[in-house]
């Protein structure tokens, strides 16, 4: 744990962050949350989905839709299996047809795992081929919510949200995608980019590099505040291996713990990249993070994300200090492993 704290301190100094004024982004009611994910490429997406369900059980958020940016048919099935495990199998799921990262995953096949001839994790959606498109699901979810009530946690590529911006009025809503976002979304919390040097070099972060044009479009055109959780945040706060080994044992088979061990077995500790974006989206005022001064993110042609401070900027990025890192690690392990409880 000292190693983790030291890395966080180093990255904090590199970021040059100062404590900005507090930003009042937390509504009185539970956060209406959309989770946009490339689940299957890494296991932090799965743990982040567990965090969301725990926060919903605590009355802090409502997961109104999940949209997927990894183009593999088992992504949607796995998400449905996890949602059903937590008692929320009716949550809408939308898929992409982008062709981005169509490769198989180390753990998505859990959606089809069987014990004695029955699904280990029962669910209804057998394949993404049977799911609607992500833009349709995004438009439906946004149109159904009160104005200025939705937080979006984008922890994969920017593909779906960039396409949403270009969507025209339709039977779902008379608003364009951009106007829907401007009207309904309170904040966009993104795991993308890097805002401190990694090994002394600029970092071409994976979620940006896999769809650079969409990442560029998002930083130019997205109409609401964006808060970035950069690569350096999740890399410095790893998920406790002993939590995977012990805290999920209240049930014989748990989809999150099994996915983690299939992806990369303990004692390896995965970074908490996607979990940090979800945590901030739902609990922005709990003191887990500080925010950079306002500014504008810029995505270069080769996928490097840079940041220009400007007083009227709508973009910020997360910063953590040593004590916050300890709190975040503990909070994420407690939330990820919280037993299902429908609310």
Residue pairs with C-beta under 8 A, 6 or more apart in sequence:
1 326
1 329
4 236
4 237
4 238
4 325
4 329
5 322
5 325
5 326
6 322
7 235
7 236
8 236
8 237
8 320
8 321
8 322
8 324
8 325
9 321
9 322
11 196
11 232
11 233
11 236
11 320
12 196
12 319
12 320
12 321
14 196
14 197
14 232
15 195
15 196
15 232
15 292
15 317
15 319
17 290
17 292
17 319
18 293
19 290
20 290
20 291
20 292
20 293
20 294
20 316
22 285
23 225
23 284
23 291
23 316
24 285
25 186
25 187
25 225
25 284
25 285
26 283
26 284
26 285
27 148
27 149
27 186
29 149
30 56
30 59
30 60
30 61
30 62
31 60
31 61
31 62
31 149
31 151
31 281
31 282
32 61
32 62
32 64
32 145
32 146
32 149
32 150
32 151
33 52
33 61
33 62
33 63
33 64
33 150
33 151
33 152
33 153
33 281
33 282
34 63
34 64
34 65
34 66
34 67
34 138
34 141
34 142
34 150
34 151
34 152
34 153
35 48
35 49
35 52
35 63
35 65
35 66
35 67
35 153
35 155
35 278
36 66
36 67
36 68
36 69
36 134
36 152
36 153
36 154
36 155
36 156
36 160
36 161
37 45
37 48
37 49
37 66
37 67
37 68
37 69
37 70
37 79
37 154
37 155
37 156
37 274
38 45
38 68
38 69
38 70
38 75
38 101
38 155
38 156
38 157
38 207
38 210
39 45
39 46
39 49
39 68
39 70
39 75
39 78
39 79
39 108
39 156
40 70
40 72
40 74
40 75
40 78
40 101
40 105
40 107
40 108
41 70
41 101
41 105
41 156
41 206
42 263
42 270
42 273
42 274
43 107
43 259
43 260
43 263
43 264
43 270
44 155
44 234
44 239
44 270
44 271
44 272
44 273
44 274
44 275
45 155
45 156
45 274
46 78
46 82
46 107
46 255
46 256
46 259
46 260
47 239
47 256
47 260
47 270
47 272
47 274
47 275
47 332
47 336
48 153
48 155
48 274
48 275
48 277
48 278
49 66
49 79
49 82
49 83
49 256
50 82
50 86
50 256
50 335
50 336
50 337
50 338
51 275
51 278
51 279
51 332
51 335
51 336
52 61
52 63
52 153
52 278
52 282
53 63
53 82
53 83
53 86
53 88
53 338
53 340
54 334
54 335
54 336
54 338
55 61
55 278
55 282
55 283
55 335
56 62
56 63
56 88
56 343
57 86
57 338
57 340
57 341
57 342
57 343
58 343
59 343
60 282
60 283
61 151
61 282
63 83
63 88
63 91
64 91
64 92
64 141
64 144
64 145
64 150
65 91
65 92
65 93
65 94
65 137
65 138
65 140
65 141
66 79
66 83
66 91
66 92
66 93
66 94
67 93
67 94
67 95
67 96
67 134
67 137
67 138
67 160
68 75
68 76
68 79
68 93
68 94
68 95
68 96
68 128
68 134
68 156
68 160
69 96
69 98
69 100
69 134
69 156
69 157
69 158
69 159
69 160
69 211
70 96
70 100
70 101
70 102
70 105
70 156
71 95
71 96
71 97
71 98
71 99
71 100
71 101
71 102
72 101
72 102
72 103
72 104
72 105
72 108
72 128
73 127
73 128
73 129
74 105
74 108
74 109
74 111
74 112
74 127
74 128
75 95
75 105
75 108
75 128
76 93
76 95
76 125
76 127
76 128
76 130
76 131
77 108
77 111
77 112
77 123
77 125
77 126
77 127
77 128
78 107
78 108
78 110
78 111
78 255
78 259
79 93
79 125
80 89
80 93
80 111
80 123
80 124
80 125
81 110
81 111
81 119
81 121
81 122
81 123
81 255
82 121
82 255
82 256
83 89
83 91
83 93
83 123
84 121
84 122
84 123
84 124
85 121
85 254
85 255
85 340
86 340
86 342
87 340
87 341
87 342
88 342
89 123
89 124
92 132
92 137
92 140
92 141
93 125
93 131
93 137
94 131
94 132
94 133
94 134
94 135
94 136
94 137
94 138
94 160
95 128
95 131
95 132
95 133
95 134
96 133
96 134
96 159
96 160
97 133
98 157
98 159
98 211
100 157
100 159
100 210
100 211
101 210
106 262
106 263
107 258
107 259
107 260
107 262
107 263
110 120
110 121
110 255
110 258
110 259
110 262
111 121
111 123
112 119
113 119
113 120
113 121
114 120
115 253
120 253
121 253
121 255
125 131
134 159
134 160
134 163
135 160
135 163
135 164
135 167
135 177
136 172
138 160
138 161
138 164
138 177
139 164
139 167
139 170
139 172
139 173
139 177
139 180
140 172
141 150
142 150
142 173
142 180
142 181
142 183
142 184
142 185
143 172
143 173
143 175
143 180
143 184
145 184
146 184
147 183
147 184
148 183
148 184
148 185
148 186
149 184
149 186
150 184
150 185
150 186
151 185
151 186
151 187
151 188
151 189
151 281
151 282
152 161
152 185
152 187
152 188
152 189
152 281
153 189
153 190
153 191
153 274
153 277
153 278
153 281
154 160
154 161
154 188
154 189
154 190
154 191
154 192
154 277
155 190
155 191
155 207
155 273
155 274
155 277
155 278
156 207
157 207
157 210
157 211
157 214
157 215
158 190
158 192
158 207
158 208
158 211
158 214
158 215
158 217
158 218
159 211
159 214
161 181
161 188
161 214
161 218
161 222
162 211
162 213
162 214
162 215
162 217
162 218
163 177
163 214
164 177
164 180
164 181
165 177
165 178
165 181
165 217
165 218
165 221
165 222
166 177
167 176
167 177
168 176
168 177
169 175
169 176
173 180
175 183
178 221
178 223
181 222
181 223
181 224
182 223
182 224
185 223
185 224
186 224
186 225
187 224
187 225
187 226
187 227
187 281
187 284
188 222
188 224
188 225
188 226
188 227
189 226
189 227
189 229
189 277
189 278
189 280
189 281
190 207
190 218
190 226
190 227
190 228
190 229
190 277
191 207
191 228
191 229
191 234
191 273
191 274
191 276
191 277
192 205
192 207
192 208
192 215
192 228
192 229
192 230
192 305
193 205
193 208
193 228
193 230
193 231
193 297
193 299
193 305
193 317
194 202
194 203
194 205
194 230
194 231
194 232
194 305
195 228
195 230
195 232
195 292
195 305
195 307
195 317
196 230
196 232
197 203
198 231
198 232
198 235
202 304
202 306
203 231
203 232
203 304
204 302
204 303
204 304
205 230
205 231
205 303
205 305
207 215
208 215
208 299
208 303
208 305
209 303
212 299
212 301
212 302
212 303
215 299
215 303
215 305
216 299
218 226
219 226
219 296
219 297
219 298
219 299
219 315
224 314
225 314
225 315
225 316
226 297
226 314
226 315
226 316
227 280
227 284
227 291
227 315
227 316
227 317
227 318
228 297
228 305
228 315
228 316
228 317
228 318
229 273
229 276
229 277
229 280
229 317
229 318
230 305
230 317
230 318
231 273
233 273
233 276
233 289
233 318
233 320
234 271
234 272
234 273
234 274
234 275
234 276
235 271
235 273
236 271
236 320
236 325
237 271
237 272
237 276
237 320
237 325
237 328
237 329
237 332
238 269
238 270
238 271
238 272
238 329
239 260
239 269
239 270
239 271
239 272
239 275
239 329
239 332
239 333
239 336
240 269
240 329
240 333
241 266
241 267
241 268
241 269
242 266
243 333
243 336
243 337
244 257
244 260
244 261
244 266
245 266
247 333
247 336
247 337
248 254
248 256
248 257
248 337
250 339
251 339
256 336
256 337
260 266
260 270
263 270
264 270
272 328
272 329
272 332
275 332
275 336
276 289
276 318
276 328
276 332
279 288
279 328
279 331
279 332
279 335
280 288
280 289
280 318
287 324
287 327
288 320
288 324
288 327
288 328
288 331
289 318
289 319
289 320
289 324
289 328
290 318
290 319
290 320
290 321
290 324
291 316
291 317
291 318
291 319
292 307
292 309
292 316
292 317
292 318
292 319
293 309
293 316
294 309
294 310
294 311
294 312
294 313
294 314
294 315
294 316
295 307
295 308
295 309
295 310
295 313
295 315
295 316
296 307
296 308
296 310
296 313
296 314
296 315
297 305
297 306
297 307
297 315
297 317
298 305
298 306
298 307
298 308
299 305
300 306
307 315
307 317
320 328
